[in-house]
Amino acid sequence: MKATLLLLISLTASFVHAAQQSEFVEPESSTDLSQSNNPYSDLQKVAQNDTQMVVTAHPLASKAGAEILNQGGNAIDAMVTIQAVLGLVEPQSSGLGGGVFTLFYKSDNQTLVAYDGRETAPLDAEKDLFLNKDQTQMGFFDAVVGGRSVGTPGTVATLWHMHQKDGSLPWARLLEPAISIAKEGFIVSNRMAQSVQRDQDRLSTHPSTAAYFLPEGEPLSAGTKLVNPEYAETLTTLAQRGGEYFYHKDFAVDIVNAVQSANNPGLLSIEDFKQYKVIERVPVCHTFIEHRVCGMGAPSSGAITVGQILMTSEAAGLIDYPPESPQAWHVIAESTRLAFADRALYIADPAYFDVPSSLLNEEYISERASQVNTSKKSPTLTAGSPFSDKIALSTGINVDQPSTTHFVVVDKSGNIISSTSTIENAFGSRVMVKGFLLNNELTDFSFKFENDKGLIANHVEAGKRPRSSMAPTIVFKGDTPVLAIGSPGGSRIINYVANSLIRLLAWGQPLIEAINAPHISNRYGDMDIEKDAWSDEDISALKNLGYKVNQRDLNSGLHAVQIRKDLLKGAADKRREGSANAR
């Protein structure tokens, strides 16, 4: 049921403080690629080709995707293979037990479709799912670990749906690389080993998870050869029966039983799997510096919030200031604060809430840009009023975790995949079944459903899709695609993608330079900057503009392909173990 209460929208400075406290989560530490025992130290971060390109978070996935293209497969075929491999070699970030948002550009008819494979809340879920008996909200990890946080997975349904519609090679063939790697084994990377080391206490709570990641009670170490026969068996079954079998009661029963019998048991049922549907959505597009930037709309906040940042920055005079200058970042920061205020109030699953259609309207953006004080930080910036009728709403802050993956594929025909997938927190719910981890996506909902300001749009409801920050993006110049980009990083995905687009489209930086440039992030007032990457002079200038400056380990995983008439350039973020493969 859609929200329709009649009252005045109210936002206060106390919300800003609460947002900073509840949504700040320290990202994953940057992976040290220089260690002598790192099995993936020789990564190809940049690649060029005139016909095809694959950029993913792991070299084995990039290689497998490129090989599928070389065998005559298209971008969707490569996507299926890549995701199957990533679920094995980067299990802490995505997999069969998670969800996905994918943009697909089909070159023969120049169409762009946004595929929503987001997880859904169980049909038995109620709005107080994450409240204690005394109506206080649960601690984040109290809610995450176990079955309570698990939503109906959407990744396999999306892969199957897209392949049935536009795939080229046989489905079973696309799963062969991951099956082979699972049987023969792969070398555990530094990033995976570091993730296991940091999370071993929570990984130990579920027996099958502990047996895989903590053999003999010790965390996996980098350089270890790891096999996953259960995952190979699962993929073999799906290869023989098709992706739709994942949602059949005979397959889903093991997942349901694992969720319902886990510590902190969940509500997932066979009926949830039976009812799950992939949704084809119209992409959200806007203009920025003579380009059309397109992405995933609600329930993701990615495209709308990125769009508001870019459009507001441009309207507030961004191009009047030198690139990379503190003054330019001030304009971007204030625009970002305005966009995040709207995000917290107005974006949720559109099947349950009327997301305002005017959030990217030029008139509305102009009004928002007028609130940017170009000389100093504004003490408080609140949500706008895009509705013609006032309704009672309250801000809802979800703790949006940074353990996600993004990959890009461009094939010989010019088809493009820009896909961001996730199991939410690192290792998701920590419940492992059939060789893969289950998501904790339900903790992307706001834990409270209302307060004295009114209804929270992103509260838990049966069958609802939680709000996300994932921002798979494709950029056009006229009708021609020129860039595909995205990143993991929790709610900072929005900052990473928006800032990269500014560096590429407004400031004309080379692709790898823009991706590897020092991060800066401002969501609710404080200026978070990438640790040890900014000069004392810049930090002092930001402080003089009124910002509290925090040095953070801002660990993105930007992956992008720049598209020119006769040249494709692929680039992978230096901060993770991704690689570009053009062969």
C-alpha positions in Angstrom: 0.0 0.0 0.0 1.4 3.4 -1.0 2.0 6.1 1.6 -0.6 8.9 1.6 -0.7 10.6 5.0 -1.3 14.3 4.9 1.2 16.4 7.0 4.1 18.7 6.6 7.6 17.3 5.8 10.0 18.1 8.6 13.7 17.6 8.8 16.0 18.8 11.5 19.7 19.0 12.3 19.2 16.1 14.7 18.6 13.9 11.7 21.9 14.9 10.2 23.7 13.8 13.4 21.7 10.5 13.5 22.5 9.8 9.9 26.2 10.3 10.4 26.1 8.0 13.5 24.0 5.2 12.0 25.2 5.1 8.4 28.9 5.5 8.9 30.4 2.1 8.6 34.2 1.7 8.1 34.7 0.3 4.6 36.8 -2.7 3.9 40.5 -2.0 4.2 42.3 -1.5 0.9 44.0 -4.7 -0.2 47.8 -4.7 0.0 48.8 -5.8 -3.5 52.5 -5.5 -2.8 52.8 -8.4 -0.4 55.2 -11.0 -1.5 52.7 -13.8 -0.9 50.0 -12.2 -3.0 49.0 -14.7 -5.7 47.4 -11.9 -7.8 50.1 -9.2 -7.6 50.6 -9.0 -11.4 47.2 -7.6 -12.2 46.3 -5.9 -15.5 44.6 -2.7 -14.3 44.3 -1.1 -17.8 43.6 -2.7 -21.2 42.8 -1.5 -24.7 41.1 -3.3 -27.6 39.1 -2.3 -30.6 36.5 -5.1 -30.3 35.7 -6.3 -26.7 36.4 -5.6 -23.0 35.8 -7.2 -19.6 36.5 -5.5 -16.3 35.7 -7.4 -13.0 36.8 -7.6 -9.4 38.9 -10.7 -9.9 41.3 -11.8 -12.6 39.8 -15.3 -12.9 36.4 -13.8 -13.5 37.8 -11.3 -16.1 39.6 -14.1 -17.9 36.5 -16.4 -17.9 34.3 -13.6 -19.2 36.8 -12.7 -22.0 37.0 -16.4 -23.0 33.3 -16.6 -23.4 33.4 -13.6 -25.7 36.2 -15.3 -27.7 34.0 -18.3 -28.1 31.3 -16.3 -29.8 29.3 -15.3 -26.7 27.8 -11.9 -26.2 27.8 -9.6 -23.2 24.9 -11.4 -21.5 26.7 -14.7 -21.9 29.8 -13.2 -20.3 27.8 -11.8 -17.5 26.4 -15.2 -16.5 29.9 -16.7 -16.5 31.5 -13.7 -14.6 28.8 -13.8 -11.9 29.2 -17.5 -11.4 32.9 -17.2 -11.0 32.8 -14.2 -8.7 30.4 -16.1 -6.4 33.2 -18.6 -6.0 36.4 -16.5 -5.9 34.9 -13.4 -4.2 32.2 -15.0 -2.1 32.3 -12.2 0.5 30.9 -9.7 -2.0 28.3 -11.3 -4.2 26.9 -14.6 -5.4 23.9 -16.9 -6.1 22.4 -16.0 -2.7 22.3 -12.3 -3.4 20.8 -9.7 -5.7 21.7 -7.6 -8.6 21.0 -4.4 -10.6 22.0 -4.6 -14.3 21.9 -2.1 -17.2 21.9 -3.7 -20.6 22.5 -1.7 -23.8 21.5 -3.6 -26.9 23.3 -2.2 -29.9 21.2 -3.6 -32.7 18.2 -1.5 -31.7 19.9 1.0 -29.4 17.8 0.2 -26.4 18.7 0.4 -22.8 16.9 -1.7 -20.1 17.5 -1.7 -16.3 17.0 -5.1 -14.8 15.9 -5.2 -11.1 17.1 -8.4 -9.5 16.9 -7.0 -6.0 16.1 -9.3 -3.1 12.6 -9.2 -1.6 11.4 -9.3 2.0 9.6 -12.6 2.9 5.8 -12.6 2.6 5.6 -13.2 6.3 7.8 -10.2 7.2 6.3 -7.4 9.3 7.3 -3.8 9.9 8.8 -4.6 13.3 11.2 -7.3 11.9 14.3 -5.6 13.4 12.8 -4.2 16.6 13.3 -5.8 20.0 10.4 -6.6 22.2 10.7 -3.2 23.9 10.4 -1.6 20.4 14.0 -0.5 20.4 15.9 -1.3 17.2 18.3 -4.2 17.1 22.0 -3.8 16.9 23.2 -4.0 13.3 25.2 -7.2 13.6 22.5 -8.7 15.9 20.2 -8.3 12.9 22.6 -9.3 10.2 24.1 -12.7 11.4 21.7 -15.6 11.0 18.5 -16.1 9.0 16.4 -13.0 10.0 18.2 -10.8 7.5 17.9 -13.1 4.5 15.7 -11.9 1.6 14.6 -13.9 -1.5 17.7 -14.0 -3.8 17.3 -12.4 -7.2 20.7 -12.9 -8.9 20.0 -16.3 -10.5 16.6 -15.2 -11.7 18.1 -12.2 -13.3 20.9 -14.1 -15.1 18.4 -16.7 -16.3 15.8 -14.1 -17.4 18.3 -12.0 -19.3 20.0 -15.1 -20.9 16.6 -16.5 -22.1 15.8 -13.2 -23.6 19.1 -12.2 -25.3 21.8 -14.8 -24.6 23.6 -16.5 -27.4 25.6 -19.5 -26.1 23.9 -22.4 -24.3 23.2 -21.8 -20.6 25.1 -24.9 -19.4 28.2 -23.9 -21.3 28.3 -20.6 -19.4 28.6 -22.3 -16.0 31.4 -24.6 -17.1 34.3 -22.2 -16.1 33.0 -21.8 -12.5 32.3 -25.5 -12.2 35.9 -26.3 -13.3 37.4 -23.8 -10.9 35.2 -25.0 -8.0 36.4 -28.6 -8.6 40.0 -28.0 -9.4 40.5 -25.2 -6.8 41.6 -21.6 -6.9 44.2 -19.6 -4.9 42.8 -17.6 -2.1 43.6 -13.9 -2.7 44.9 -11.4 -0.1 41.5 -9.6 -0.1 39.5 -12.7 0.6 42.0 -13.8 3.3 42.0 -10.4 5.0 38.2 -10.4 4.9 38.0 -13.9 6.5 40.6 -12.8 9.2 38.6 -9.8 10.2 35.2 -11.6 10.3 36.2 -15.0 11.8 34.1 -14.6 14.9 30.9 -14.1 13.0 31.9 -16.7 10.4 32.2 -19.2 13.2 28.5 -18.9 14.1 27.2 -21.2 11.2 28.7 -24.7 11.0 29.0 -25.0 7.2 30.3 -21.5 6.9 32.9 -22.1 9.5 34.0 -25.4 7.9 34.6 -23.6 4.6 36.3 -20.4 5.7 37.8 -21.6 9.0 39.2 -25.1 8.3 40.4 -26.7 11.5 39.3 -23.5 13.3 41.8 -21.3 11.5 41.0 -18.6 9.0 42.0 -19.2 5.4 45.3 -17.6 4.4 46.4 -16.0 1.2 47.9 -18.5 -1.2 45.9 -21.4 0.0 44.3 -23.6 -2.7 40.5 -23.8 -2.1 38.0 -26.2 -3.6 34.2 -26.0 -3.3 32.6 -29.3 -4.5 29.2 -28.2 -3.2 29.3 -25.1 -5.4 30.3 -27.2 -8.3 27.3 -29.6 -7.6 24.9 -26.6 -7.3 26.1 -25.1 -10.6 25.9 -28.5 -12.3 22.3 -28.9 -11.2 21.5 -25.4 -12.5 23.3 -26.1 -15.8 21.2 -29.2 -16.3 17.8 -27.9 -15.0 18.1 -24.2 -15.9 18.3 -21.1 -13.7 14.5 -21.3 -13.0 15.2 -24.4 -11.0 16.8 -22.3 -8.3 13.3 -21.2 -7.4 11.7 -24.7 -7.5 10.6 -26.1 -4.2 12.9 -29.1 -4.6 16.0 -26.8 -4.8 14.8 -24.0 -2.6 13.9 -26.2 0.4 17.5 -26.5 1.5 17.9 -22.7 1.5 14.6 -22.2 3.4 15.6 -24.8 6.0 19.0 -23.2 6.5 17.4 -19.8 7.0 14.7 -21.1 9.4 17.1 -23.2 11.4 19.9 -20.7 11.7 20.8 -18.8 14.8 18.4 -15.8 14.8 16.1 -17.7 12.4 14.4 -16.0 9.5 11.1 -16.1 7.7 12.0 -17.1 4.1 9.6 -19.7 2.7 9.1 -21.8 -0.4 6.3 -19.4 -1.4 8.8 -16.5 -1.5 10.9 -18.4 -4.1 7.7 -19.3 -6.1 6.6 -15.6 -6.1 9.9 -14.0 -7.0 10.0 -12.0 -10.3 12.7 -10.0 -12.1 11.5 -6.5 -13.0 12.5 -4.7 -16.2 12.5 -1.0 -15.4 13.0 2.1 -17.5 16.4 3.5 -16.7 16.7 6.9 -15.0 18.5 9.4 -17.2 19.6 13.0 -16.8 21.9 15.4 -18.5 25.3 16.5 -17.3 27.9 18.6 -19.2 26.3 17.7 -22.6 26.1 14.0 -21.8 23.1 11.7 -21.0 23.9 9.8 -17.8 21.7 6.7 -17.2 21.4 4.3 -14.3 19.1 2.3 -12.0 16.1 3.9 -10.5 14.2 3.0 -7.3 14.4 0.8 -5.3 18.0 1.8 -5.9 18.8 5.4 -4.9 21.9 5.2 -7.2 20.9 6.9 -10.4 18.6 9.5 -8.7 21.1 10.6 -6.1 24.1 10.6 -8.5 21.9 12.6 -10.9 21.0 15.1 -8.3 24.7 15.6 -7.3 25.8 16.1 -10.9 22.9 18.4 -11.9 23.0 20.5 -8.7 26.8 20.9 -8.9 26.5 22.0 -12.5 23.7 24.4 -11.7 25.6 25.8 -8.7 28.6 26.8 -10.9 31.0 23.8 -10.6 32.7 24.6 -13.9 33.6 28.1 -12.7 36.2 26.6 -10.3 39.5 24.9 -11.1 39.3 21.1 -11.3 40.3 19.3 -8.0 40.3 22.6 -6.1 38.9 22.7 -2.6 36.3 25.2 -3.8 35.1 22.8 -6.5 34.9 20.0 -3.9 32.9 22.3 -1.7 30.3 22.9 -4.4 30.1 19.1 -4.9 29.9 18.4 -1.2 27.0 20.8 -0.6 25.2 19.4 -3.7 25.8 15.9 -2.3 24.4 16.8 1.1 21.2 18.1 -0.5 20.9 14.9 -2.6 21.4 12.6 0.4 18.7 14.5 2.3 16.3 13.8 -0.5 17.5 10.2 -0.7 16.7 9.5 3.0 13.2 10.8 2.7 11.9 10.0 -0.8 13.4 6.8 -2.2 12.1 3.3 -1.6 10.5 0.5 -3.6 8.1 2.2 -6.0 5.6 -0.6 -5.7 5.1 0.5 -2.1 5.8 4.2 -2.2 5.3 7.0 -4.7 8.8 8.1 -5.4 8.6 11.8 -6.6 9.0 12.0 -10.3 10.4 15.6 -10.1 13.6 14.8 -8.2 15.6 15.3 -11.4 13.4 18.0 -12.8 15.4 21.1 -13.9 13.2 23.5 -12.0 13.5 21.5 -8.8 17.3 21.1 -9.2 17.6 24.9 -9.8 15.8 25.5 -6.5 18.1 23.1 -4.7 21.2 24.6 -6.3 20.2 28.0 -5.0 20.8 26.7 -1.5 24.5 26.0 -2.1 26.5 28.7 -0.4 29.7 28.8 -2.5 31.7 30.6 0.1 31.2 28.3 3.1 29.6 25.1 4.4 25.9 25.5 5.3 25.2 24.5 8.9 22.1 22.5 7.9 20.8 21.3 4.5 17.4 19.5 4.5 15.2 17.6 2.0 13.3 19.6 -0.6 9.6 19.5 -1.3 9.1 17.8 -4.7 5.5 16.7 -4.0 2.6 18.9 -5.1 0.8 17.7 -1.9 2.5 17.5 1.4 2.7 14.1 3.0 3.9 12.8 6.3 7.3 11.2 5.9 10.3 10.7 8.1 13.9 10.1 7.2 15.0 6.5 7.2 18.7 5.7 7.5 19.7 2.2 6.6 23.3 0.9 7.3 24.4 0.3 3.7 27.4 -1.9 3.7 30.4 -1.8 1.3 30.7 -5.5 0.4 29.5 -5.6 -3.2 31.0 -6.0 -6.7 30.7 -4.3 -10.1 31.7 -5.5 -13.5 31.4 -4.2 -17.1 31.3 -6.1 -20.4 31.4 -4.7 -23.9 31.2 -7.3 -26.7 32.1 -7.3 -30.4 28.6 -6.2 -31.4 28.7 -3.2 -29.1 26.3 -4.7 -26.5 27.1 -3.4 -23.0 26.6 -4.8 -19.5 27.1 -2.6 -16.4 26.2 -4.7 -13.4 26.4 -4.3 -9.6 25.6 -7.3 -7.5 25.8 -7.9 -3.8 25.1 -10.1 -0.7 25.2 -6.8 1.3 27.5 -7.1 4.3 30.8 -8.9 3.9 29.8 -12.6 3.9 26.1 -11.6 4.0 24.1 -13.4 6.7 27.1 -15.8 7.3 24.7 -18.6 6.5 26.2 -20.9 3.8 24.2 -23.5 2.0 24.8 -25.5 -1.2 28.3 -23.9 -1.5 27.3 -20.3 -1.5 26.5 -17.6 1.1 23.0 -16.1 1.7 22.5 -12.3 1.7 21.6 -10.1 4.6 19.8 -7.7 2.3 16.9 -7.1 4.6 19.1 -4.9 6.8 19.1 -2.4 4.0 15.6 -1.5 5.2 15.2 1.1 7.9 14.9 -0.8 11.2 12.2 1.6 12.5 9.0 2.1 10.5 8.0 5.5 11.8 8.7 8.1 14.4 7.2 11.4 15.4 7.9 12.9 12.0 5.8 10.3 10.2 6.2 7.2 8.1 9.6 6.0 6.9 9.4 5.2 3.2 12.0 2.4 3.4 10.5 0.4 6.2 10.1 -3.3 6.1 7.0 -4.7 4.3 6.1 -8.1 3.0 7.4 -8.6 -0.5 9.1 -5.2 -0.6 12.6 -4.6 -2.1 14.9 -2.6 0.2 16.5 0.6 -0.9 20.0 0.3 -2.3 22.8 2.7 -3.3 24.1 0.6 -6.2 24.7 2.7 -9.3 25.5 0.8 -12.4 25.8 3.5 -15.0 26.1 4.0 -18.8 26.8 7.4 -20.3 25.8 8.6 -23.8 26.9 11.4 -26.0 23.9 11.9 -28.2 22.7 8.4 -28.9 26.1 6.8 -28.7 27.4 5.1 -25.5 30.7 6.4 -24.4 31.2 5.0 -20.9 30.1 2.2 -18.5 31.0 2.5 -14.9 30.1 1.5 -11.3 31.5 0.5 -8.0 30.9 -1.3 -4.7 31.2 0.8 -1.5 27.8 0.9 0.4 26.2 4.3 0.3 29.5 5.8 -0.8 29.0 4.1 -4.1 27.1 7.2 -4.9 30.1 9.4 -4.1 32.5 7.2 -6.0 30.5 7.1 -9.2 29.4 10.8 -9.1 33.0 12.0 -8.4 34.4 9.8 -11.2 31.8 11.1 -13.6 32.7 14.7 -12.7 36.4 13.9 -13.2 35.8 12.3 -16.6 33.0 14.4 -18.1 33.6 17.9 -16.5 37.3 17.8 -16.0 38.4 15.6 -18.9 40.7 13.4 -16.9 42.0 10.1 -18.4 40.0 7.0 -17.3 42.6 5.3 -15.0 43.5 8.7 -13.5 39.9 9.5 -12.7 39.3 6.0 -11.1 42.5 6.1 -9.0 42.2 9.7 -7.9 41.9 10.4 -4.2 38.4 9.9 -2.8 36.4 12.6 -1.0 33.0 12.0 0.4 30.4 14.1 2.1 26.9 12.8 2.8 25.7 14.5 5.9 28.1 17.3 6.7 31.5 16.0 7.6 34.1 15.8 4.8 35.6 12.3 4.6 38.8 12.1 2.6 40.9 9.2 1.6 43.7 8.6 4.1 47.2 9.8 3.2 46.0 11.0 -0.2 45.4 14.7 0.3 47.8 17.6 0.8 48.0 19.5 4.1 47.1 22.6 2.0 43.9 21.1 0.7 42.9 19.8 4.1 43.4 23.2 5.6 41.4 24.8 2.8 38.5 22.4 3.4 38.6 23.2 7.1 38.5 26.9 6.4 35.3 26.4 4.4 33.7 25.0 7.6 34.2 21.3 7.3 35.2 18.8 9.9 37.7 16.6 7.9 38.0 12.9 8.6 40.7 10.7 7.0 39.2 7.3 6.1 40.2 4.2 4.3 37.8 4.8 1.4 37.9 1.5 -0.4 36.0 1.7 -3.7 36.2 -0.9 -6.5 35.5 1.2 -9.5 35.4 -0.6 -12.8 34.8 1.1 -16.1 35.1 0.9 -19.9 35.5 4.0 -22.0 34.0 3.6 -25.5 35.3 5.3 -28.6 34.6 4.6 -32.2 37.7 2.4 -32.8 38.9 1.9 -29.2 37.8 0.5 -25.9 39.7 1.3 -22.7 39.1 -0.7 -19.6 40.3 0.2 -16.1 40.1 -1.4 -12.7 40.5 0.4 -9.4 43.9 0.1 -7.8 42.3 -0.3 -4.4 41.1 -3.9 -5.0 42.1 -7.0 -7.0 40.1 -6.2 -10.1 41.5 -6.6 -13.6 40.7 -5.5 -17.2 40.9 -8.2 -19.9 40.7 -7.4 -23.6 41.9 -10.8 -24.9 
